[in-house]
């Protein structure tokens, strides 16, 4: 399979074509692909997904894809490396890398359009128009404007999900469970905030009740769910080439590198080095 290598931290491309010239491939960078017009099939991770105007896809380095164009299509590509968010002084790149982590960690995000809320399609379209204009203009503060517009797109994507356009009544305990999952997702990088005691305090329930309710509705203990979630995010970060133990410890809220090593050993039975070799043997 062909692999594309990008050395620039960011490339924005707005183009229209009726012939797709790239074979099935993956790459060393991330891609956000917005379909402004046209239709066809997106061959993504062994699935054939119909695409149409307003669809958006987020691909990580390990994802493989190609397009089969049926109707002339206008693509907008936002291609960035893992160093892109380090470009701007005075900002915390870890926060935005965490947004990417969360989007890519959702099973439904790996094979389909991420933009499910119709009202958000026009917002994202307008943001991409601003991004393309500033990227091509390359004037004073253009890079910062592009960055801010892209962050706005990430925030919009975070409120889109498989159930975003479904209106249905849920039982009270189901509502609480949904709120619990959202709280955990928002605070997963801060271990103190996702302790059972702190979660119970946040929702004004006893720790015992929160644990029973979570196990009843999710099928796993609260502690195990949180540990597995953190570990999967950590493995995903390793897949994308983030191999600095110190940075991983900081990003995931471990007290020190030793705590990170113990966590990996407890979760996988392997040392961090062994896990790196298993995930990326050619880089470890």
N, C-alpha and C positions, 0 to 999 in steps of 0.2 A: 504493500500500500504506500502511496505517495505521502510524504510528510513535508509540509511547508514550514519554513523557518523565517521568523520576523525578527529583525534586529532593532527597529525603531520601537520606542515605547508606545506610540500611538499612530495608527493609520486610519483615516476616515475616507470612505469611498462611496460615492453616490453614482450609480450607473444603471443603464437600461439595456437589456439584451434579450434576444430570443433564442440564443444558443449558449448552453452552459459548457465551458471549455475545460473545466477541472474534473479529473477523475475522482473517485471516492478517496478521501484523504483525511488526515488529521493535521495538527500543527503544534507549535510550541507556545502559542498564545491563546488568549480568550477572544471570542467573537460574539458581538451582539448584532444580529441580522434582522432588519426591519423590512417587511414587504409593503411597499407603498402602492403598487399596482401589479396586476398580472395574476396568473394562477399556474399551478402545476403540482408536482410531487417533491417533497423534501425527503430524501433517503437519509435518515438519521438514526445512527446506532441500531442498524439492522431492522428498522421499521420504515414503512412507506407512509408518510404523513401528507395528506393534501394541504397545500398552502393557498392563501388568498389574501387580498389587500387587508392590512391591519394586523397581520400575524407577526410575531416577534419570537426569535429564538436566541438563547444564550448557550454557547458552547464552550466547554473547557478544553484544555490541551489533549485530553485522552479521547474526546468525542470524535467520531468519524462521520462524514456526511458528503452529500453531493445533491444538486438540484436537477430535477427533470422538468424542463420548462414546457408548458403546454400553450400558454398565452404570454406574449412579450411582457417581461417583468422588470419593474424598477426596484432594485435592491439598494438599501443603505447599510453599509458595513461600518461597524465601530470595532476595530481590532486593536487590542492592547495587551501588553505583556504584564507579568506580575509586578514589575517595577513601576508601572504607570502611576499609581497613587503615591509613590515616593517623590514624585516630581515637584510637588508644591510645598514650600517651606511653611511652617506654622500650622500644618494640618496633621492629623493622626491617620496614617494610611491603614492602620489595623482595622479601624472602624469600617472602612469601605471594602476592605478585603473580606471582612466578616459578612457584609451584605452579599457578596458574591458567593461565599461559602454556603450561606443559607439557601440561596436560590438554587445552586447546583446540587445541594443535598436532598432536595425534594424529589422523590421518585418520579412524580408526574412531570417534572421539568425537563427530563432528559430525552423525551420523545415527542414533545408537542409544543404548540404555541403557548407562550407565557402570558400573552395579553388577552385576558378573557373578558374584562369589563369593557363593554362597547364605549362607554363614556370616556374611558382613558385612552382609547385609540387616537382620537384627535389631539389629545394633550401630548402624547408621545410623538405623533407626526409633527406637530409644531416644534417640539423640542429638538427633533432631529433636523428640521429645516434650519433652526438657529445654529445647531452644531456644525452643519455643513457650511453655512455661510461664514461663520467665524474661522473654521479650519482653513477654508480656501482664502479668506481675507488675510489671515496671519498678521494682524495688526497688533498694536499695543493692547495687552491684556486678553488677546484672543484665546490663548491657551487656558487661562483661568476661566474664561467664560465657557469654553467647551467643557471643561472639567465640571463646572457647576451645573450645566445643563444635563450632563451625563449622570451626575449624582441624583438629579431630580428624576430621571428616568428609572434609576434603580429603586428609588423610594416608591414610585408608582407601581413598579413590578411587585414590590413586596406586599402590596395590598390586593394583588390579583392572585387567585388560587382556584383550585378545582371546584370550589363551592361558592365562588364570589357572586354568581348570578342566580343562585338557587334561593328561593324564598320559601322557608318551611318553618313550622313551629317545632321547637324542641323542648323536651322535658327540662326542668330546672337543673337536674344534675348533669345533663348533657351540656347545657350552657356553661356550667362551672368548669366542666372538663375542657371545653373549647377554650375558655379563658385561661385555664391552667397551661395548656399547650402553647398558647400565644405568649404567656408570661415567660415560660421556660425558653422559648425561641428567642425572645428579646433579651434575655439575661444569661444565656448559656455560657458566655465568656467571663462571667463574674461568679465564681463558685459560692461566695458568701450569699449572693442573692437567690441562688437556687438550692440552698439547704432546705430541708423539709420544714424546719422551724421558721425560717424566714418566709417561705411560701405560705405557710399556714397563717402567719401574722399578716401578710399582705392581703389574704382573702378573708381574714377574720374568722378562721375556723381553728379547731385544735389540730396539732400535727397528726394525731392518730386518725381523725376523721378524713383529713386530706389524703393520707396514705391509703385508707380503705376505699375511698371514692375513686382515686386514680386507678388502683388495681382492678376495681370492679369494671370500669369503663374502658380501660386501655389494655388490660390483660398482663401488665408487667408492673413491678413495683416502681414507685416514683424514683428511688435511688438508682435502680438498674436502668430505667429509661434515660435518666440524665447522663449517667456514665456512658451508656452506649451511644447516645447522641454526641457527646463531646468526643468520644473516640472516633466515630465516623467522620466528624468534621476534621479531626486531626489527620486521619488517614487521607482524606481528600486533599488537605493542604500539602501533605507529603507527595501525593501524586502530581501535584502541580509544580513541584520543584522547590518548595519552601523547606530547606533542610537545616537552617540555623536553629540549633537547640535552644539557644538563649532567646531568640525572637519568638519561637514557638511557646516557650514558657511564659513570656510576657503577654503574648496575644491571647493565650488560653487561660490566663489568670492563675497559673501555678505559683506557689511561693518561691520556688527556685527550680533549677534544672534537675536536681535530685528528685523533687516531687514529681516532675514530668516523667522521669525514668521509671519511678515506682508505679505510676498510673498506667503506663504502657505495659509494664510487666504484668500487672494485675489483670488488665483487660485482655491481653493477647497471649500471655505466657512467653513472650519474646522480649528481648532487649530492644531499645529504640534503634540501635544499629541494625539488628536482625530484621526489624520491621521495615526500615529504610531499604535494606537490600532486597527484601521480598517485594516491595512496591516498585522501587526503581533500581534494579540491580546494576544498570549501566551507569548510574550516577553516584550510588552510595560508595 
